[in-house]
């Protein structure tokens, strides 16, 4: 299980992606802009880090 900090980073990145999607017409139509692409990659990396990182003993 990932640490809460790592999980929060993944959640924060996802929230940023959703906010961008709301504001970006191109991304809403799946014609992804440069910023949207960068955010999607950050979300993927954050999720992978959260999944791969062992727990540091914190409870959810």
N, CA, C and O of each residue as an XYZ file, in Angstrom:
240
protein
N       0.850     -1.183      0.000
C       0.000      0.000      0.000
C       0.890      1.238      0.000
O       1.927      1.262      0.662
N       0.500      2.225     -0.711
C       1.279      3.458     -0.839
C       1.097      4.346      0.379
O       0.126      4.217      1.125
N       2.042      5.242      0.564
C       1.908      6.202      1.651
C       0.782      7.179      1.325
O       0.414      7.346      0.162
N       0.251      7.808      2.334
C      -0.836      8.770      2.123
C      -0.366      9.941      1.277
O      -1.141     10.470      0.480
N       0.877     10.357      1.430
C       1.399     11.461      0.625
C       1.397     11.085     -0.849
O       1.006     11.896     -1.688
N       1.815      9.896     -1.173
C       1.840      9.437     -2.562
C       0.430      9.327     -3.119
O       0.181      9.700     -4.265
N      -0.480      8.822     -2.323
C      -1.872      8.711     -2.747
C      -2.460     10.098     -2.951
O      -3.170     10.332     -3.930
N      -2.175     11.014     -2.042
C      -2.688     12.385     -2.189
C      -2.142     13.056     -3.448
O      -2.863     13.800     -4.112
N      -0.887     12.802     -3.780
C      -0.330     13.356     -5.017
C      -1.079     12.827     -6.234
O      -1.373     13.579     -7.163
N      -1.385     11.547     -6.228
C      -2.140     10.967     -7.339
C      -3.535     11.576     -7.412
O      -4.024     11.888     -8.498
N      -4.171     11.743     -6.266
C      -5.501     12.360     -6.238
C      -5.449     13.805     -6.706
O      -6.331     14.255     -7.438
N      -4.427     14.531     -6.291
C      -4.268     15.925     -6.692
C      -4.044     16.027     -8.206
O      -4.615     16.896     -8.865
N      -3.219     15.142     -8.744
C      -2.966     15.149    -10.189
C      -4.245     14.849    -10.955
O      -4.508     15.459    -11.991
N      -5.040     13.913    -10.451
C      -6.297     13.579    -11.106
C      -7.279     14.752    -11.043
O      -7.976     15.036    -12.018
N      -7.330     15.423     -9.906
C      -8.195     16.603     -9.771
C      -7.768     17.696    -10.751
O      -8.612     18.373    -11.337
N      -6.464     17.865    -10.925
C      -5.959     18.837    -11.898
C      -6.371     18.437    -13.317
O      -6.723     19.289    -14.132
N      -6.325     17.145    -13.600
C      -6.735     16.665    -14.921
C      -8.213     16.955    -15.164
O      -8.589     17.415    -16.242
N      -9.042     16.687    -14.171
C     -10.474     16.954    -14.322
C     -10.755     18.438    -14.509
O     -11.600     18.812    -15.322
N     -10.056     19.282    -13.763
C     -10.237     20.724    -13.910
C      -9.826     21.184    -15.302
O     -10.493     22.020    -15.913
N      -8.735     20.638    -15.791
C      -8.283     21.003    -17.130
C      -9.297     20.541    -18.166
O      -9.627     21.283    -19.091
N      -9.783     19.332    -18.016
C     -10.757     18.791    -18.954
C     -12.009     19.670    -19.010
O     -12.574     19.894    -20.080
N     -12.427     20.155    -17.863
C     -13.595     21.038    -17.797
C     -13.362     22.325    -18.581
O     -14.286     22.851    -19.202
N     -12.136     22.832    -18.553
C     -11.832     24.124    -19.164
C     -11.340     24.036    -20.610
O     -11.343     25.045    -21.315
N     -10.926     22.877    -21.058
C     -10.275     22.762    -22.367
C     -11.184     22.069    -23.383
O     -11.441     20.870    -23.284
N     -11.657     22.825    -24.343
C     -12.548     22.282    -25.364
C     -11.870     21.181    -26.180
O     -12.498     20.173    -26.506
N     -10.614     21.367    -26.504
C      -9.897     20.357    -27.299
C      -9.842     19.022    -26.559
O     -10.115     17.977    -27.150
N      -9.498     19.045    -25.297
C      -9.394     17.806    -24.529
C     -10.762     17.151    -24.328
O     -10.869     15.925    -24.323
N     -11.799     17.961    -24.164
C     -13.147     17.396    -24.040
C     -13.555     16.645    -25.295
O     -14.348     15.706    -25.228
N     -13.021     17.049    -26.437
C     -13.336     16.391    -27.705
C     -12.268     15.367    -28.085
O     -12.225     14.902    -29.224
N     -11.413     15.021    -27.132
C     -10.333     14.046    -27.320
C      -9.352     14.459    -28.414
O      -8.762     13.610    -29.083
N      -9.184     15.762    -28.590
C      -8.128     16.312    -29.449
C      -7.129     16.957    -28.493
O      -7.001     18.180    -28.442
N      -6.443     16.142    -27.759
C      -5.669     16.540    -26.595
C      -4.639     17.628    -26.897
O      -3.863     17.540    -27.849
N      -4.664     18.649    -26.055
C      -3.690     19.733    -26.174
C      -2.394     19.341    -25.455
O      -2.329     18.312    -24.783
N      -1.380     20.171    -25.609
C      -0.074     19.900    -24.987
C      -0.173     19.843    -23.468
O       0.421     18.969    -22.837
N      -0.919     20.768    -22.881
C      -1.070     20.795    -21.420
C      -1.817     19.545    -20.955
O      -1.423     18.912    -19.975
N      -2.880     19.195    -21.651
C      -3.634     17.995    -21.295
C      -2.793     16.737    -21.365
O      -2.900     15.859    -20.509
N      -1.959     16.652    -22.383
C      -1.057     15.502    -22.518
C      -0.094     15.438    -21.344
O       0.140     14.367    -20.784
N       0.459     16.572    -20.976
C       1.387     16.613    -19.838
C       0.686     16.197    -18.549
O       1.244     15.445    -17.750
N      -0.529     16.683    -18.348
C      -1.270     16.340    -17.136
C      -1.606     14.849    -17.117
O      -1.464     14.202    -16.080
N      -2.050     14.296    -18.247
C      -2.359     12.859    -18.294
C      -1.133     12.021    -17.957
O      -1.241     11.017    -17.253
N       0.022     12.424    -18.451
C       1.257     11.689    -18.127
C       1.580     11.797    -16.642
O       2.030     10.830    -16.028
N       1.350     12.968    -16.069
C       1.608     13.157    -14.637
C       0.665     12.299    -13.803
O       1.075     11.722    -12.795
N      -0.587     12.214    -14.215
C      -1.551     11.368    -13.507
C      -1.121      9.910    -13.580
O      -1.152      9.200    -12.574
N      -0.722      9.465    -14.755
C      -0.274      8.075    -14.913
C       0.936      7.786    -14.043
O       1.006      6.742    -13.395
N       1.882      8.703    -14.029
C       3.090      8.514    -13.213
C       2.751      8.507    -11.727
O       3.288      7.696    -10.972
N       1.870      9.396    -11.304
C       1.488      9.459     -9.894
C       0.744      8.191     -9.474
O       0.967      7.668     -8.382
N      -0.126      7.707    -10.331
C      -0.834      6.457    -10.024
C       0.127      5.285     -9.950
O       0.007      4.440     -9.064
N       1.065      5.226    -10.859
C       2.054      4.143    -10.845
C       2.901      4.207     -9.582
O       3.199      3.177     -8.978
N       3.290      5.415     -9.180
C       4.084      5.565     -7.962
C       3.284      5.145     -6.737
O       3.816      4.509     -5.827
N       2.007      5.503     -6.719
C       1.161      5.123     -5.588
C       0.974      3.609     -5.527
O       0.926      3.032     -4.441
N       0.871      2.975     -6.673
C       0.677      1.524     -6.707
C       1.955      0.769     -6.357
O       1.897     -0.313     -5.773
N       3.102      1.331     -6.710
C       4.375      0.629     -6.533
C       5.021      0.867     -5.179
O       5.810      0.047     -4.711
N       4.693      1.978     -4.555
C       5.378      2.340     -3.329
C       4.822      1.555     -2.139
O       3.608      1.508     -1.943
N       5.700      0.942     -1.348
C       5.226      0.214     -0.167
C       4.713      1.185      0.901
O       5.115      2.348      0.948
N       3.844      0.696      1.731
C       3.276      1.514      2.802
C       4.356      1.927      3.778
O       5.288      1.171      4.054
N       4.218      3.143      4.301
C       5.163      3.600      5.324
C       4.548      3.485      6.720
O       5.021      4.104      7.673
N       3.477      2.678      6.824
C       2.878      2.427      8.113
C       1.705      3.323      8.424
O       1.080      3.158      9.471
N       1.380      4.264      7.561
C       0.240      5.143      7.796
C      -1.037      4.415      7.445
O      -1.079      3.618      6.508
N      -2.066      4.694      8.200
C      -3.383      4.133      7.897
C      -4.109      5.037      6.952
O      -3.812      6.228      6.861
N      -5.066      4.474      6.242
C      -5.857      5.294      5.314
C      -6.843      6.064      6.133
O      -7.632      6.834      5.587
